[in-house]
Amino acid sequence: MIQGEIALKLTKKIKKVGIVISSILLIVIFLGKRYNIPVVSTGVNSLLYPFEKAFFYATQKVQGVTDYFKNVDVLLKENKALKEENQKLSYENSILVQYKSENNSLKSLLEMKQLYRDYEGLGANVIAKDNGNWYKTFKIDKGLNQGITYNGVILANGGLVGRVSEVDLFSSKVLTIIDDRSSVSAKIVRTGDTGILRGDIEMTAEGLCKLEINVESEVVKGDQVVTSHLSSIYYPTGIPIGTVEEIVPGKNGLTQYAYVRPIVDFKHLEQVLVLLNQEQ
């Protein structure tokens, strides 16, 4: 019992001594740092170095993590801005491409109007078409009120498109040369041979027309085909139609067929030129 009391008193004294020594040490550290006492300062620095190093390392790590997230945030904002700028540039480029396409189309119509300056020409927009990929028949935004008449000749892309098959007050329907109901008197430029150019159901899928000519004609692949003066519908002579791609013999032995690739792109038609003051 007595030994326990002695041990307890001894423990309390040790604690008191420890507190006193710690207080003295703190005072010494403070004075050494405050007044830069060499011996004390050196000892204090040696004592605090591991703690200062650990603190500095931890601070650097925290700063590094903070900087990392700051950089990530900056990069995300820059990436968002670049995406928005890219979308804007893509849109503007798309608009420029459309303007260029429209300008080329209008330039082509103007050139054709100059070429057929003896005829009054009227530009028109395609506003509807039949089902399918090809413009076999389509509707334009000009009609009787603008001077459009039945069988009016339609041009585009420097070549023959077809003719007006129906006319309303403010719109008209066009029957193109690739439709199987169409027939046009045509001529081979090189040989002068004439024949009838028709649309063909089977060839329409390839965008071709079929020209029926005499078996004695020396037509060859690559020959140019234009409108001739022989037609129940008045087409100005010499309107470009297309190029011969293939020649096949007829079944009766009297005729042959030249498959013609039209100049006009019948998959993409937006504007056309209508010739108005034609002879009927």
Secondary structure, DSSP 8 states (H G I E B T S, - for coil): -HHHHHHHHHHHHHHHHHHHHHHHHHHHHHHHHHHT-HHHHHHHHHHHHHHHHHHHHHHHHHHHHHHHHHHHHHHHHHHHHHHHHHHHHHHHHHHHHHHHHHHHHHHHHHHHHHHTTTS-EEEEEEEEE-SSSS-SEEEES--GGGT--TT-EEEETTEEEEEEEEE-SS-EEEEETTSTT-EEEEEETTT--EEEEEE-HHHHTTT-EEEEEETT----TT-EEEE-S--SS---TT-EEEEEEEEEE-TTSSEEEEEEEESS-TT---EEEEE-S---
